[in-house]
Amino acid sequence: MSNFASRFEKYKNEFEWLYMELYNNRASLDKLIDEMETMYTKRSEELKALDTLREQNPNWYKGSDMLGITLYTDLFADDLNGLIEKIPYLKELGIKYLHLMPLLKMPHPQNDGGYAVEDFGTVDPKFGTNEDLLKLTEKLREAGISLCLDFVMNHTASSHEWAVKARQGDPYYMNYYHTFEDYNIPRWYEQTMPQVFPATAPGNFTYCDDMQRWVMTTFYPFQWDLNYWNPEVFREMSMAMLNLCNMGVEVLRIDAVPYIWKELGTSCRNHPKVHTIVRLVRIMMDCICPSSIIKGEVVMAPHELAPYFGTPEQPGCHLLYNVSSMVNLWSSLASQDVRLLKEQLNTINALPKHCSFVNYLRCHDDIGWGLDEADERRFGIDPLQHKIFLYRFYEGKFPGSYARGMLYNYDPVTLDARTCGTCASLCGIEAAQNDNDLELAIKRMLLMHAAMMSIKGLPMLNSGDEIAQLNDWSFLEDPDRRDDSRNIHRSKFDWGMVRFKDRSYTLQYKIWKNLKKLKELRSANPCFNGEADVTTWDTRNDRVLALIREFEGKKLICLFNFHYEPQGAYLPLISGNYEDAFTNTAYQVENGIMLKPYQYMWLIEK
């Protein structure tokens, strides 16, 4: 019996029951199982050996030594072969997990940053070839780095082969999408479907002249939503995912997964059948390529996250993005108030142990100010006014702001807006006028990274942050890029700045050295084990956050002062001798401790 057969035997009844509940089509189920077995036989012996190794250590991605980075291949190294040459740089930084922005075949120039896909099985010629990708994954494995790629599950490009055939009137491929001969049914959908981009792409449907039909386009008109009511769509997309895993991709970032199931009378988000599909995909991967994992892009309210993990007995996604913590960290920095962050972390920490997150400060996307409005009101904070304060602050338009960023998707009716900018520019490095301003900006940036790397989950850097790369305002001069303010932080990696990371008098040295130290200390401390208990403590000071990490009798006290002045943290249960891991400074703690402006500590009891 093959490994696939023995693995599948454990899940067979559940898999068949879930599939038949979804599609009630035995012939398509048998076809899918045959293709799953074929995918397993195509898997290389090297990857099968990795599967066996990871089955013995299924929580490998939760290790304290994990540190990720996200980047655009072309902006960082031109193409995949160029990226291979940069692997030593990633190793020097301590990277164990590399997330590359979309690189599958896409239309040009209109492709939503690669999230409009023309071919799920082919690398875009801009980046190289499938052979180049295979070579990259091999070299990354040798370096101990796991590759993460995006898989756009909700839609295809309107120029995808399926969409082209649908436009030509082929009914088989028309059924791959949600299309309607008139606007009557779309009108019913619109009554309950929120809009993703009301300002830049209003509505959820686009009229296709070629077909003389309306097409569901939740995101942009050139991205056609797939019809997962059709079992052939599920089969095609799941095989495309498994093919990427067979090419050595160890993490699949499932884009826009909450949107994939559309049903009249619902919001078409977070539908229960989404979780059925995620569970089916998880079973397939556990049987065929168990060394690969699923990371869900679920930008939803905290109470909607848990179902995407499934249960310990029937798990779904291995990882989710911790969007809420990211937003609350930036909110805390601007307001110098950690109450909302503390509440949000309490919610995350209360989830079952199998729920794990990717934590980050910046990424390819904007910062959407989706804070918990109930918590805000409970603390006497007006949600709309607070949102306006935050995006004006990080735009640099609020009195006393040190930040430099741009608005994204500003809506003059609802007054909603998001924020774009690099971490360094948002923390004040770009606007610094003197040495004191610069030192405070550096402290803010390191404080934010220390806090991000202390909360529960896998920490991930954004390329360029390790050398304090600033906003690139030149995009405003490019007619193809100037209408999307996210391009302010989607700039070429500045390799000229890298040489300064080894010169002790430079800004780059201070950021690089301290981020490396964070990673090294984190790797060495057992309290950062993925199974550690993490809780917040009340410091009696809304400007100071306290996290306690405990594992196998060891305890680590993490403190963060989000204020520009010294602050005291009242810790009534902590007395005795401690040492700060960062500075090796000894402290005699008597129910509390003082922190300098923007100081962070990892206190270890001596």
Secondary structure, 3 states (H helix, E strand, C coil): CCHHHHHHHHHHHHHHHHHHHHHCCHHHHHHHHHHHHHHHHCCCHHHHHHHHHHHHCCCHHHCCCCCEEEECHHHHHCCHHHHHHCHHHHHHHCCCEEEECCCEECCCCCCHHHCCCCEEEEECCCCCCHHHHHHHHHHHHHCCCEEEEEEECCEEECCCHHHHHHHCCCHHHHCCECEECCCHHHHHHHCCCCCCECCCECCCEEEECCCCEEEECCCCCCEEEECCCCHHHHHHHHHHHHHHHHCCCCEEEEECHHHCCCCCCCCCCCCHHHHHHHHHHHHHHHHHCCCCEEEECCCCCHHHCHHHHECCCCECCCEEECHHHHHHHHHHHHHCCCHHHHHHHHHHHCCCCCCCEEEECCCCCCEECCCCHHHHHHCCCCHHHHHHHHHHHHHCCCCCCCCCCEEEEEECCCCEEEEECCHHHHCCCCCCCCHHHHHHHHHHHHHHHHHHCCCCCEEEEECCHHHCCCCCHHHHHCCCCCCCHHHHHCCCCCHHHHHHHHCCCCHHHHHHHHHHHHHHHHHHCHHHCCCCEEEEECCCCCCEEEEEEEECCEEEEEEEECCCCCEEEEEEEEEEEEEECCCCCEEEEEEEEEECCCCEEEEEEC
